Amino acid sequence: MKHIHDVIREHLLKGSLQDKYITRSPEEISLIHSVFKLDMNRLNMGMYRYGNNAEYVRRGCIEEVYRRLDAYMKTHNTEYVIDARNMLLIEFLYPTFNDVKFEPIDDGEIYYKQERRN
């Protein structure tokens, strides 16, 4: 018997749920595009200020993500959210770890199931 998430995935792949239920308003689409533009603007400015993005890896990119999110939690300044997103992008492009991989999982299978056991 198929799990419900398998049925939903099939519908998503066919586009049926996308067309019927997942619609975005023009305002939301514009906001999403503005976030991507802010990301790129800040990355470009960072290149002028700090040099190559690969340099962030030496400074500890993951720790910087946590610092930015902590600053956001304290100040509610969304600039820190954009900075955290960019740090994650840099981490994806220039990984800290030698054994990185991209393995799509469902429902946080690996990480969350391990956490629940503890």
N, C-alpha and C positions, 0 to 999 in steps of 0.2 A: 504494500500500500504506500502511496506517495505521501510525503509530509506536506503540510500546507505551504511551507516555504518553497518546496519544489514546484508546486502548482503556480504560486505567485511569480517565481522566477521565470517560468515558461511564458506566462502572460506578459511579463515585462519585456522579455526578449522579442515577443511578437509585437510589442508596442501597444497592446490593447489597454493596459492600465495607464500607461504614460499618456495616452490620448484622452482617456475618459476621466481620470481622477487626479493626475498630477499636472495641474496647470498653474502657471505663475503669472501674476499680474505684471503689466508693463513696469510698474514701479519697483516690484521685487527684482525683475530682470535688470533694470537700470542700477539698482543697489548692488546686485551681484557683480555687474560689470565695473562699478566704481571701486569695489573692494579689490578686484584684480588690477585695476589701474593704480590704486594706491600701493599695492604690493610692488608692482613694477617700478613705480616712481621712487619708492624707498630703496629698492634694490639698486637702481641706477645711481641714486644719490650716495648710497653706501659705497659703491665702487669708486666714486670720486673722493670720498672722505677717507675710506679705510683700505682701498685696494681690492685685490682679488678676493672673491668670496671664499676660496679655499683656505685663506688665512684664519677664518672663523673656526675651522676644525681644530686648529692648534690651540685656540683659546677655550675650547669646550663648548661646542654648539648646543648640546643637550642641556647643559647647565644654564645657558643663556635663555633657552625656552622657558625653563622653570622660573628664572628671574623675571622675565617679561610677564609671565602669567601671574606671578605673585604681585608685581607692580600693578597690573590691571585689577586684581582683586582688591587692592588697597585704594587705588585712585579712580577706578572705573573709566579710565582714559583708554579708548579703543585703539589708540596708536600702539599700545603695547600688544594688543591682539594681532595687529598687522605685523609687528616686529616678530612675534612668536611664530606666525605663519611663515614668514620669510626665513627664520632660523631653521624651521622644519624643512623647508624647501632646500636650503643649503645642505642640511644633514642628508637629505635624500640624494642630492647630487654628489656630495663629497662625504661619504659615510665615515663615521668615526671607527666603526668596527670592520675588521677584515672579512668576516664571514656573513655579511649582510645578504639577505634574500628577500624576494617579494613573493609571498605565498598567500593568496586570497583565502580567507576562511569565512565560515558562516557563524554568525552570532557570537563572535569572540571565542570560538571553540577552544583554542589553545590557552590563551591568557586567562580568560574568565573562569574556565573550568578548573584550572590549577588554583586560582584564588579561592574558589568556593570550597575546595578540599581542605584548605588550611584553617 
